[in-house]
Amino acid sequence: MTDRIKLDFCDVYIYDNYMVVTVNTGVNITVEHNSVLTDIADNYYKNKAFVYITHRINSYSVDPAIYKETSKIPNLVGFCVVSKNFMAKSTAQIEKLFLSKPFEIFDTLPEAITWAQTLTV
């Protein structure tokens, strides 16, 4: 791990070619939150391919409009959701429709990391 960034709405863990974000319980991720996360990605992955991993261990919601903006990040090569929760996976299936990047859903973090590393080789 390179860095851990604790924000009021989430924790961000920065690795060489992927970031893992764990959002706090009850948060509604908005365009403003997404801007903060995009700025972090810009700082750590400037001109370098990376994957965004959301580790959904808490219950929260996401404004689907953010995926339109997220799709514009040129060096974002993949996005994935990690959760064993049926509802979180069902929601992720819908979110997948709004993102024009590779988008996968995994049960475990190691599976997501393995996938991320295949995209950033």
Protein Blocks (a to p, Z undefined) as FASTA:
>chain_A
ZZdcddfkbccdddfkbccddddehiacdfklmmmmmmmmmmmmgoiacddddddfbccd
ddfklmmmmmmmmklgbdcdddfbfklmmmmmmmmmmpccdcdddfbfklmmmmmmmmmZ
Z
